[in-house]
Amino acid sequence: MSCPATDEERPAGYRDLFALVEYRAVFAASVLSWAGDYLCKAAVALLVFDRTGSAFASAAAFAVGYLPWLTAGPLLAAVAERYPSRSVMISCDLARAALIGLIAIPGMPIPVMLMLLFAGGLLAPPFDSARSAQLPQILTGDRYLLGVSFNNAIFNLAQVAGYASGGVIAGYSAHAALLLNAVTFVGSAFLLHRYVKPRPATLAIAHRTSLWREARQGYTIVFGHPLMRAIAFISFGAVTFVIVPEGLAAAWASELGGGGATQGLIMAANPLGVAIGGLILTRLLRPRTRIRLIRPLAVLAPLTLASALLDPPLAGVLILVTASGVVMSLLLPAAQGLFQQVLPNEYRARAYGVMGSGVQIAQGAAILVTGALSERFSISTVIGAWCAAGVLLMLLVTFRPIARPETPAFTPVPAEETP
């Protein structure tokens, strides 16, 4: 399936993206928010581990950011469709800056810190959904496809920067790292306010029902379509295993005899692999080849980490975790490409809210379970055994072939179901 041409009837290039002032602003704001998020996760995980000495407590602190998706992710994503995307993103950025600033206060009790972190996490679903809804309004034709691919690669580089700088800065002062995180949100809000045009909400007042019904439609859309359902299960399953090294990085670094810098390297390895694969390997494969590789890549993702059972040194750990990122760089874009073919634009925010919620829940649950196991077993043993079990699970999930749809046909939720 060929990509649509740009307005000039030619393939889009990066120059076409950055010629647009609004895209530059949204892109820069997103990079600031992404880097800040992961800097905060690294700082909080290290701060909690230093205070408690517990791998489970550190993993739980890391996983708190995923809980909002479990409790209210799709509902908050539906809220984002009711208000202008620009206003939603700015409001979320300013509120998160204030909450992270409170966490940075020295001596803040850990329970209060985790509550504030959870409150800040509640603002991620509407921010992400608003950005997803706004991007097609700024980028058209082939620019949109190129923009999504480029954003995904840079997102992972932002993770690298956030984790690496978070580990180093937090090793010096976790409170300074958190204050820097608050500044990134303020910078993001400024860019959006200054350079992005106000636009009306994507969901018109006449089409609104109740938030619960609108959020439930997101689940109906994703899990009611066979192809989208298969993509969802593969995506949720794969991230359940590749996220574990990040969640246990503080304890794994300690087990390897390192500190904040070692933690930052471990946390940055997976997103670095995703960025490398996204910028280099994905352009070498044809679309049909990527689709055929979805099943083997889904199995290979946990397989790359199963050899942690051999208790490798730091260099081996970094190679394994980076390799898992390279695999994910090929798997997720291929799955997302199929997902977009059958997803109507009018349901984009809600459907991506459901997918984002599923991914975050899977990651948070994996980190909590493996963190609890790490209280009794070594980190290498837990990660290796967890991912070995993941290989078996992904073989079951991908038992049936993933077919490429002949047409992007999709039957939306009937009007009578949404009076």
Phi, psi and omega in degrees: 000117184281151179283146177294151181279166176280183180300333180268010178059042175215158179299143180283151175233173182299331178296325178295325179292308188278359170286343182267120183299318182296319179296318179301320181292313180295320179297311181296319178297320180295318179299317178299315181294317180298309182299319179296319179302313185281332171298318179296316180298317180295318182294315182293318180300317180289320180299315180293320180295320179296323182283324188253332186070015185251126176294323180293317180297320179295317178295322179296320178297321178295322186281345182302325180297342180269342185299323178304326179292330178287323186272320188209016184306300181297326179294317179291328175296322177294324177300321183297334179284344184272348184231157178304134185302318181300316180294320179298314183294317180295315180299317179296319180298314183293320179294320179293324177299318180293317182293317179293326176299323177292321179299328184286351180297124181301140178083004179300125180301144183301316178301319178293320178302315181292325177296318178294322178296320177296317179298319177294324178295334178296340182271351180291315181301312179294325179296311182296319180293320178296320178295318179298322180286330184280327186302316178295341177282339180263319181252134179239159176057224184291339177299322182295312180299318179294321180296319179297315180296316181294318179299321181297319179293316182289328176305317181287328173293325176295324175298317179302311181296317181295313180293314183296311179292325178297317179295318182289310183294318180294329176296330176274311179200108178297327180293322176295321178297320180291321177296322177297322176300317178298322179296323180297324179291322177296318178297320177299314180298320179298313181299317180295317181293323187279325192240352182255134182286142172292138177224153180291165178298149181286335180255110182295153181301322183295337183260003182277145175241254173238154181300320181297318180292319180294319178294321180295328177300326178301318178293320179298319181296312185286310187271355177271352180249125187304316183292314180296324179295317179296318178297320180298313182295321178294316181296314180296318182294316184296314183290339178301332185257321184285344181281339190301317178303326178291316182293331182255015187298319182298314180289322179296319178298319178296320179296329179274000178086017180250184181231221184298320180295319178294320176301314180299321179296316180295316181293329183276344188296314181296307178299330176296318177298320178297317181294317180298312180296321182293323183276338186245302191286323185298330180283349180270349184250139177284154182306317181295325178294319179300319181294318179295335182275354184303312183295308180296326179293325179298326178281323183292331182304306176286334182298325181297335182261350182297332181287001171299341175302337181279001178056062183287160173288180183304316181300318178295320178300314182296323178294315181297313184291321177296319179299321178297326177292321178299318178299315181294330179295334177269324185289307188294316178298323178296316178294320180294326178298317176294320181301316182293332182295332184247008183258117177292145183299326185290347179249013189300309185297316182292319181295317178289334173296318178294315179296316178298321179297315180298317179296315182294319179296315180299317180294314181298317180296318180298318181293319180295316182294312181291329176296320177294319179295329182290348175289339183246335183234165179291155182299316181299319180295316181297311182295316180297313181293320179301315182283332174296318175296327178296326177300315179296318181296316182291332173296322178290317182296323184261019182302318177273142181295151177265107185276143175275127182294141178290325178224157179278038184289144178205137178262109182292172178298126183302148182299326181292344179274350181231065183293000000 
